[in-house]
Amino acid sequence: MKQVTAGSYSRLTQYEKCKYATKLKVIDRIPEPDRGPPPKHLKEWQNDRGSRIHDHAEAFVTGNADGQLPEMIHFTDEFNHLRELFQAGLVVPEQLWCFDKDWKPCREDAWNKIRFRIKTDATVFYNPDRIKAIIIDYKTGRRKGNEMSHEQQKQLYAIGAFLMFPELEYALTELYYLDLPDEPTYPTGYTRVQAMALLKRSWGPRNNKLLNELVFKPSPSVFACKWCPYNLKQGSKACKHAII
């Protein structure tokens, strides 16, 4: 029986919602059906929009794009500041952080070693000694209903930062809600001890469970199956366990 070889936040959350869906996607590699054009009230699909905004934000911060998108207007000053800090060598822009079975950093092309991945938008250091940092995530869409998910992502950003930068002593995680001008950025601070405790107590065991899974039992529910790309009705029809 084949197993999942590496986890990530999105892969873990899908696995914990329905193990069978993870098998179909990751092991069987069944493609999701073509969505076709977006609904008439949308110019583009939400995830395509999010990717476009993220790509442009990174290009602006690194100096590869001259202007900001309208979606960045509520954080104009912040993005201008990030651009200045990048020029001063104090910003690590969007990266894919990869870790092996012992949670040691490894190259993103070390396919046989990678056991977990964390993708970041921007890591900002207070000064060149890299003792303190802010890990920023650009969010599009709504916050309501996603509070717990976003807090868990912030935990992973902090854990990843401490693993990537051994000199780091304090990490602040912050969210830029680009579509919500009145929404706070909800900064959360972590010490190395706190972050490593979260890794040992929560994220390490959760990822091990995913990597050691052999059965991939389905967990059908009305809500989960409704939006699953593998259901029998509007999906790829690969899952016969779906409740529709």
N, C-alpha and C positions, 0 to 999 in steps of 0.2 A: 504493500500500500504506500503510495506516495504521500509525502508530508510537505507542509508549508516550510520554506527555508528561512524566511525573514518576515518580521512584523513591522508595522508602522501604526500610527494612531488610527488611520482610516481602516486598515486591515483588521486591527484588533476590535474596533467597534462593530464592524460588520460580522466578525466571527462570534462576538458575544451576543449579537442579535440573532444570527442564524448561521450555524456552522456549515450547513449544506450549501448555502449561497457562496460561502468562502471557497468551498471545494470546487464548485462550478466555475468560479471566476479565476482562482489562482492555480489550481491543479489541473482541472479539465480545460482551462483556457477557452471557455465558451464565450464568444464575443457578444456584447450587448447589441440589441437590435438598433437599426438606424432610426434615430428620432424624427428624421425629416425636418421641415422648417419649424421654427418656434410658433407658438400661438399668435394670433393676430394682434393681441394687446402687447406683445413683446417684440422688440427689435432683434433680440438674440437670446439664446438660452442663458439662464442665470450662471451656470458654471463657465460657459464660454466668456460671458461678460467679466466674471471674476478673474479668469486667467488673463484676459486682455488688460485689465486694470493693473493687476499685479506685475505683469511684464513691463508696462509703461512706467510704473512707479519705480521699479528697479532700474530701468534705463535712465530715468530722470536723476535718481540719487547718484548713479555712477557717472553722470555727465554724458550719457549716450543719447539723450533726448533733451531738447531745449525747453519745451513747455510742459505744463501740467495739464492733465485731463480735467474736464469739468467735475468728474467724480472725486477729484482730489482737493476741491476748492475749500472744504471745511478744515483741511489740514495743510493749507498752503505754507504757513510759517514753519510747521514741523518738517515738511519735506524739503523746504529750502535749507533748513538747519542741517538735516541729514546730508544734503548734498555738500555743504560746507565741511562737515565733519569727515565725509568720505575723502574729500580732497586733502584733509589733514591726516589721513591714515587712521582714523578712529572709528570707522564703520566697516564691518564685514557684511557685504550685501548678500542677497539670497544665496543660500547654500543648501546642499544635501549632506547632512551629517550621518555617517554610517558607523555601526559598531558591531564587533564580533561577539562570540558567545560569552566572553568575559566582560563585555561592555567596554572594550578598548577601542578607540577610534581606528578605523581602517579606510582605505581608499574606496571610492564609490564604484570602482570597476573590479573590486575584489569579490566577485560574485560568490565564490565558494566559502568566503569567510563571513560575509554580512549576515547578521541576525536581527538587526533593527535599523530603521531609517527615520530620521527627523528632518523635515524640510523647514527652513527658517526664511523670514523675509528680510530682517535686518538685525544685526547685533552691534550695539553702540557701546564703545568703551569711554569711561569718564576721562581717562588719561592714558598715556602710553604704557604705564606699568601693568595695565589690564587686570587690576585687582577688583574693580567694580564694572558691571556692564548692565545694559538694558537690552532685552530681547523683545523686538517689536513685531507684531503680527498685523497685517492689513486685512481687515474684515469687510466684505461686501454682504449686503442682505441684512436680515433682521438678527437681533440679539435675543428677543423674547422666545423662550422655548429652547434656547441653545446655551443657557447659562452654565449648566453643569459640564456640557461638552467643551465649552471654551475654557473653563477653569482647568479641566484635565489637560487640555492642550498646553496651557501655560505651565503646568507642572513639568511636562515633557521638555519644553523649551529650556527651563531652568536646569533640569537634569542633563540635557545635552550640552548646554554651555559649560557646566562644571566638568563634564567628561572631556570636552574638546579643549578647554583652556585650563590647564592644571594650576596656573597662578591665580585664577579667579577666586575671590573670597565672598563676593556678594552679587546676586543676580536679581534684577528687577524685570518682571515680565509685564508687557503693556499691549493693549489692543487698540488699534485705530479703526473705529467703526465709520468707514468712509461714507456710508449712506445715512448715517444718523448724527446730524450736527450737534444735537443736544445730549448725546450719550457720552458719559465719562469714559476714560480709557482704562479704568479698573486696574491700576498697577498693583502687582503682588510681589513682595520681596521674599527671597530665599537665601539662606546661608548654605554653605556646602554640606554641613551636617544634615540640615533639613531635606535637601534635595536627595542626598544619598540614602536617607531613611525611606523616602518615597520610592526610590528605585528598588530597594531591598524588600520593602513591605508590599508594594503594589505592582509597579510596572514590570519588574523582573519576573515575578511569578505569573503574571497575566501573559506575558510574552512566551514564557516556557510552556504554558498550557496550550497556546496556539501551536507552537513548534512541535509539540509532542502528540498532537491530536492525530488519531487514526480512524475514528468512526465517522465524524462529520454528520452527526444526527440533525435532521431538519427541525426547525422550531417555527412552524407555521402560525401566523396570527393575522387577523384582518388588517391591522395597520401595516405590519411589516411586508406582507405579501402584496398589498395594494401598490406599493412603490417599487417592488422588486423587479429588476429587468429580466428575471428568469421565469416569471409566472406564465400560466397557460393562456391568459386572455390577451394582454397587450404586449407581453414580453417576448423573450426568445422561445418560450414554451419548453424550456429544458427541465423545469421542475414540475413534477406531478404531485407534489405534496402541498402546493399552495392553496390557501383559502381565498377564494375570489367571489 
